[in-house]
Amino acid sequence: MSKSSCFFCIMKEQDSTIRKSKIQDYLKGIPFLDNEHLILVVSELWSLAMTRPDDEELLSLGLFQCMTVLMNKAIHDRSWLLKHQNIYIPYYAAHIVGSYTMKRADSAARAVDSGVVQPLLELLRGEMSWVEQRVAVRALGHLASYEKTFEAVAVYEEEVVELALNLAISCLENVYREFVEVKDGRERVRYHCNLLTRGAGGAEMEGRKAEEWASQLQCWSIHLLNCFAVKERCLHLICKRGFLEKLCGVWGGLANQASPGGIGLIRILCHTRIGRESISKSKNVIENLCNVSRSSDEWQYMGIDCLLLLLKDVDSRHNVIDSAALCLVDLVELKNLGNRRSLGDSITRALLHDYKKTKIKNGDINVQRSLEEIWLLKVERRRREKLMSRERIEERRMMVKLIKQQGNHHFLVGHVGEAISKYDEALEICPLKHRSERMIVYSKRAHCHLFLRDGDAAIRDATRALCLSSPPNSHDMSLWIRAQAYDMKGMAKESLMDCIVFMNVCIRSGGGSGLRILYYVVRMICKQMEKTWLFREARIKIKEEAEIQVKKCKNYGSGLSTIMEEPCVVRDGIGKKKIERVINGISNKTV
């Protein structure tokens, strides 16, 4: 390549024929550049991929072949990788592949033909660090999304699935150990810091960005698993109980607003026989699905879908009916949720389709009561009220108002038990079509249960009130009552979601809940954010490990000093050696 050639000058060439010819030649020669100019060119190509991912000009001229060569060179030639600023090259190259293949099947096919799968797989294996794994799993997830290119990734099917499984459950701890926990910015891997914040910002900003990237790494790992699960491939690996139980705690939307996180993959698995069989056998997974179904989580409808799919399968229904019925009974009056219509009716049909048989079997008494309650509410009562005259309906509505006022008075004077009895009476006669009135009564009864510190009962009634609100989950006081009840039971995630939705409802309605309540809501949000912090489990685990080490040291007793008792000396100015340790998967601290 001529020394006088300049990529930036070539890109400005007006004659398209000349420009394309020069770009093609330049891309072929990029892997042979051996100066600081290389990173400038590759970073510019990355910028173009980010801003113009639909532009095919560079792709038609050999961009993917160029990126393949650069990734392979970085993986197999360590001396080249550590020269100049070449350490950034594999990250940018994998990111470029992912950006151009995100929404276009034809671009993905071109990338596969250029040989990108093998070097991406090497990066996914951890040949360098979690930063490169993040962009590698993203690119492979895009390639596995299309029919044309899925099989090219599936050539390494079991290994890819195993790697994605391990990343999904271990990446948060890895990022925390290798980066976030390293408080001294000088001890963090410098090129990681530069990629995270583009060189601007201190340790705190780098930590926040690392949290965002760790969430993306986890969500993209699950997306890659989705690509195999939807085709019912490698389900024997994905459906292991240990993984499924950890999957329930994977949030989506933190840094990936379109990602449903773990619940999205569980929903896909519920569409498969093997998936339903595995999920129905895990009490922990079913309990988590019930919690999502009764929460104000954005993916609430997915939790409900999962339970309905499990209930409709005769092989899995028996295992989940006890937990599911106790949860779904609170949702039978839910009308619409997102794009889903008549969800309450779907829930009713799923629970009652063998109601008579279930009664004969004399199953769990609580389940029997729940099914009987649904039958009386959605079948018998609806039938009776259809036969009532308008005058009778109006008479009942007026009686409800009077009884509710009596219940309010009992609550104000501290007779909470009597208040609950009055609210019970009001709900018994309140016409089903007067949804807003029934919503208020349920909410007030939930407040009574909260006052008596009966968290389960408060959650049930608040959930019923929120199902009756229009749109669902929009009644401010029911959200706040349930958030407190969840907090009482130690359910931080659910409490946090209710608090956030409550704040949004207050903002949309122009306030009205009082500054004092909003103050307590902010305090609750701060409390629950600490409990649901992405790296909380990793921090607890590392702290526990440190305490065990301290105990071991104390047990050595007096005498000769041990390795653990020797002072830790940190040497600065490590440079390339530090990077080599990251590449080899060794700690970036030198002792």
N, C-alpha and C positions, 0 to 999 in steps of 0.2 A: 504494500500500500504506500502510495506517495506520501511523504511527510507533509506536503502542502495541502493534502486533502483535509477538509474540515466538515464534520457531520452537520454542524449548524449552518454552515454556508450552503451545503448541498440541499438541505431542507428548504432553503429560501429560493432555490432555482425555480424560475417561472415556467420554463419549458418542461412539461410533465414527462416527455420521453427521455430527455437528458437526466432529469431528476431521478426517475425510476432506475435507470441504468446505473447511475452513480450510487444510489442507495443500496442496490443489490450487491454491487462490488464491495461497498463499505461494510455491509453486514457480514459478508463472507470473511472479511479481514479483521473484524472486531476481536475474535478470540486470540489473535496474534499480537494485539497491542500490548506493549509492555511499559506503560508509563501512567502518570496520574490522569491522563486524558480519558482513559477507559471508563472510570467511574462517572465522569461527567456525561459521557455519551449514554451509558446504561441508565443513569438516573433520568436523563431526558426521555429515553424510550419509555421508562416507567411512568413519567408524567403524561406522556401521550396516551399510554394505555388507560390511565385513570380518567383522562378528560375526553378521549375520543375512542372508546372501546368498540365502536361500530365501524371505524375506518379500516377498510381491508387492504389499503395500499401496502403498508409495511408487512402484513401477513403474506401477501402474494409475492413479496420480494425476499422471503426467507427469514423472517423474524424468529419464528419458532425454532428453526434449525439452529439459528445463532444462540438462542437462549439454552437450547439443549446442550450445545457444545460448552457454553460457559458454566452451566451447572455441573456437567461431568468433570470439567477441568478443576472446578473448585473442590469437588469431592475427592478427586484422585491425585491432585497435585498440591500438596500442602505448602510447599515453598512458594508457589505462585500465589496461593490464597493469602499468604501473609505479607506479600509485597504490596507497596503503595497502599491503596484503599480497597483492594480486591476482596476483603472480608465482607463487604456489603453486596458483592455481585450476586451470590446465590439467592439472597433474599429478594432482590429486585427482579431477578430472572424468573423466579417462581411466581412472584406477584404479577408480573407481566402476563404470564401464561394464564393465571387465574382470572385476570381482568378481561382479557380478550375472549375467554371461553365462558364467561358468566351467563350470557343470555343467547348464545348462538351455537347451534348444533354443528353448522358447517365449519365454524372456526375451531370447535372442539375436535372434529374429525381431522382437520389440517394439523392440529397440534399433536394428535396421536400419531399421525403419519410421519411427523418430524421426530418422533422418538422421545417425547417429553416424559412418558410414564415412568421409565426406569430411573432417571435421576430424581424425579419427584418422590418416588418410593424410597430412594436412598435418604433423602432429607426427612421423610416421614419416620424412618427408622431411628432418627436421632443422630445422624452422622455429624451434625453440627450442634444446634441448640434448639430450644423451644421456639425461638423467634422464627427460624426457618421451617420448623414443623407447622407453625401457624399458617404460613402461606402455601406450604406443600399440601396440607390436608384440605385447604380451601380449593386449590386447583384440582386435586383429585376428585373432590366432591362434585365439582362442575362437570368433569369428564364422565363421572359415573352417573350423572343425571340424564344423559341422552342415550336413546336406544342405539344410535350409531357407534358410540364410543364406550358403552358400559363394559362390553366383553374385553376390551383392551385393558381395563383396570381389573376385571374379574379373573384375568390370567393368574393374578397373585391373590386370589379371592380370600383364602383363609388367613394369609399373613396380613393383608390389608385390614380385614375385619378385626383381627386380634390387636393390631396396632391402634386402630381407631377406638376399640374398647378400652385399652390401657390408657390412651390419651384422655378419653372422656372422664375417667375416674381418677386419674393421677395428675393431670396437667396443672390443676390449681395448686397442689402441694409443691410441684416442681417449680412453678413460676415464683411461688412465695419463697421457697428455700433459696433458689438461685438468684433471685433479683430483689423482690420486695423486702425480704428480711434483712438484706444487706443495707444497713442504715447509712453507712458512710459512702457517699456518692463516689469517692475515689476508688472504692473497692468493687463497685459495679462494673460489669463489662462495658467498656466505653462505646463500642459500636451499637450495643443494645440501647443504651441511653440515647444515642444520636438518632437511631431509627424511631424510637418512641416519641421523642419530643422535637426532632429536627434540631437538636442542639440548644433549644431554648427551654429554660425552666430548671428548677432544682430537683432535689431528691423527692420532694412531695409530689410534684407534678409527674415525675417519672413513675412513682408508685401508683398514682391514679390511672395513668395510661396503661401501665402493666396490668392492672385489674381489668381494664376494658379488653385488652388483647387476650388475657387468659380466658375471659368469658367467650370471646370469639373462637378461640382455639377449642374450647369445650363444645360450643354449639356446632361448629363446623365438623368436628369429629362425629357428633351425633347425626348430622346431615349425611355424612358419608355412610354411616350405618343404615340410615333410612333408605338409601339407594339400593342396598342389598336386601333389607327387610321387605320392601315393597314388592320385590321379585321373589320373595320367600327363599332367599339364598342365605346360607350359613345361620339359619335360625337356631341350630343346636348350640352355637356359640353365643349368639345375642340373647337367647332366652335363659341363660344361666341365672339362677335365683339371686346370687350375690350381686350380679351386675344390675338386674332389674330393680332390686331394692335401692341401690345407689342412684339409679337413673331417676327415681322419684324425686330426689332432691336437686336435680339439675334445673336451674331456672333458665328460661328463655327471655329475651327482651332486654336484658341488662345493657348489652352493647349490640344486640342483634334484634331489633324491634320486630322483625318478621319471623323470628325463630320461636317455635313453641317449646323449645328445650326438650326435657325428658318426656313430658306428657305426649308430645307429638309422636315420638317413636313408640311409646306404649300403645297409642291409638292404632298405629299401623300394625303392630303385633296382634292387637285384638281382632283384626280382620283375618288372622290366620289361625288354623286349628291348633298348631303347635304353640303359638303365642298365647291363645286363650287358656290352653291347658296349663302352661307354665305360670301365667299370671294368676289364675284362679287358685293356685296352690300356695300363694304367698299372702299371708294375712297382712303383712306390712304394706305390700303394694296395693291391696284392696283398700286398706285404711287410708292410704294417701290419695287414691282415686276418689274416695268418699269426701275427703277434706277439700279437694279441688272442686268437686261437684257442688259443694255447699259454700264456696267462697266467692268473692268478687274478683277473682283472678280473671285476667283477660281470656284465658283458655278454659274457663269453666265448662263451656259446652263440650270440650274434648273429654273432660272427666266424665260427664254424663254419658257421652257416646260410648266410652269404654265400658261403663257399667251396663249399659243397655245391650251391647254386643255380648257381654259375658252372660247376661240373664237370658238372652234368646237362644243360647247354645245349651242344649239339654245336658251336655257333658260337663260344662263349667257352672251351670246355674246352681246346682246343689251346693257348691263350695262357696258361692258368694252371696246367696240369697239372704243369709242372716245379717251380714254387715250392710249390704246394698239396700235392703228394704228399710232398715232403720234410718238410713241416710236419705233415700229418695222419697220417702213419705213426706218430707218437708218441701219437696219440689213439685208436687203433683199439680199445683195451681200456677206453675210457671207457664206463661204463654209463649212468648218469642224471646230468643236470645241470639243476637247477631243476625245471621241469615237463616237460623233454624226457626221453624214455625211449629206451634202446637207441641212444644216439648213436654209439657205436663201430661197431655193425652198419651204421648208415646210412652212416658214413664208408667202411667196408669195401666196401659195395655200390657207392658212387659211384666209388671208385678202381679197382675190379676189373671193372666191367661190360664193359670192352673190353680186358681184360688180355692176352688172346691176340693181338689185333691190335697192341697196343702193343709186344709182344715182337717181332713180325715186323718192325715198322718200324725196330727198332734205334735207339730214341731216346736221350735222355741216359742215360748209364750209371748215374748216381746215382738217377735216377727209376726205371730198370729194377730196380735193387737194392732200392729202397723197395717197389715193387710186388711183387717176388718175396718180400721179407720178410713182407709182409702176407699173401700167398698161403700161405706156409709156416706162418705162425702161426695164422691164422684159418680156414684150410681144411684143409690137410694134417695139421697137428699136432692140431687138434681132432678130426679123423676118426680118427687113430691112437689118441688117448687114450680115445676112446669105446669102443674095442675092448679096452682094457687091463683087467685084473682089479683089484679093490680092493687085493689084496696087492702087485701090481706098482706101483700108484700110491703106496702107503704106503712101499714100498722106495725109490722115487725121492725121496720127500720126506725120508727119513732121510739119503740120500746128499747131498741139497742142503745139509742142516744141516752135515754134515761138511766139504763143499767150501767152504761159506761161512766156517766157522771157520778153514780154511786161508788163505782170502783175507784175513780179518781179521788174521791173524798176519803175513802178508806186508806188509800196509799199515803195521802198527805198527812193524815193523823197517825200514821205508823202502823196501821192494821194491814200488813202486807198480805197475810193469808186470806183475809176477807176480800181484799182487792182482787186477788187471783181468782177467787170463787165467782166474783161478779163478772170478771172478764171472760171466764169460762161460760157463764150463762149468756153473755152477750154474743159470743162466737157461736153458741149452739143455735141461736134463733136468727142471727144476721143473714139475710139473703145472699146467696153466692154471687149474684151479679153486682152487689154493692162492694166492689173490691177495695176501694179506697177506705171505706169505713172499717172493713175487716182488717186491712193493713194497720190502721191506727190501733185497733184493739190488740192485735198480736204484738205490736211494738210495745205497748204499755205493759202487757203481761210479761214480755221479755225483760222489761225494766225491773219488774217485781222479782223475777228469778235472779237477776243480776244482784239486786239488793240483798237477797238471801244467800248469795254466793253459790248459786247452783249454775255453774257455767254451762253444762250440757243443755239444760232446759232453756237458758237464755239464748244460746246459739240456735236451738231449734226454732224458737218463736221468732227471733230476729230474722232468720232465714225465710220463714214463711211470710213475714211482712215484706221482705225485699222481693220475694217472688210476685207479690201482689202489686208492688209499685210499678209505675209506668214512666219510663222504661224500667226493666228489672234492675235491682241494685241501685236505686236512686233515692231511697228514703233516708234522709240524712241521719236522723236520730237512731234508726235501726242499725245503720252502719256503725255508728259510734258505740252503741250498746254491744253489738257483736264484737267489735274490736276489743273492748274491755273484757268480754267473756273469753275471747281467744287468748288474751294476755293472761288471764286468770289460769288458763289451762296450759300455759307455756307454749302456745302455738304462735310463734313469733311471725312467721311468714304470712299466715292468714290475717293476723292482727294488723300487720303493716299494710297489706293490700286494702283492707277495709278503711284504715286511716287515710290512705292516699286518695281512695275514691271519695271518702267523706269530704276531704278538703276540696277536691274538684267540684263536688256537688255544691258546696258552700260558695265557691268562687263563681260558678255559673249562675247561682240564684242570687248573687249579690250579698252574701253573708246571711245574717239573721239568726245564726246559732249562738251568737254572743262571743265576745273576746275571751272570756274566761274559758269557755269550752275549747276554742281554737288554740289557746295557750296550752291546755292539757293535751290536745291532739298533737301539737308540735313536739311536746315532750315525749309522747308515746312513740311518734315516728322515730325520733332520735334513739330511743331505747331499743326499738325493734330493728332499726338499721344496724345497730351494733351487734345484735344477736344473729342477724342474717347476713353479715358481712361475708363477701365471697370467700375470703381467706380465713374465716374464723376457725374452721376445723383444722386447717393446716397450722395455724398459730397455736391452737390448743395441743395438737400432737407434738409439735416441736418443744413446747414448754414442758410437756410431760416427759419427753425424752431427756431434756436437760435436767429435770428433777431426779430422774433415775440415775443419770450419770453422777450427780452430786452425791446421792446416797451411796453409790458404789465407791466413790472416792473416800467418803467418811468411813466406810467399812474396812479400808486398807489399814487404818490405824496409824500409829507413829512409826518411825524408822526411816528407811531410805525413801527419798522422794520418788513418786511414781511419774509416769508420763503425763497423767492428768494434772499433776500438781506443778509441772514445769510451766514457767511463764510462756505465754503465746506471743511470739515476735512476728509482727506483720511488716513485710518489706515492700516498699513502694517502688515504682519505676519498673514494673515487670514487663509491660508492653506485650511483645509477641508471645512470650511464654504463657502469659495469662490467657490469651486467645487460644493458644494450642490446647490448654487444659479444658477450655470450654468445648472446643471441637471434639476432644476425646472423652467428653462427659465427666471430666474430673472437676472438683470444686475450684472456683476461681480465686480462692484465698490461698496464700502460701504461708505455711507455718514453719 
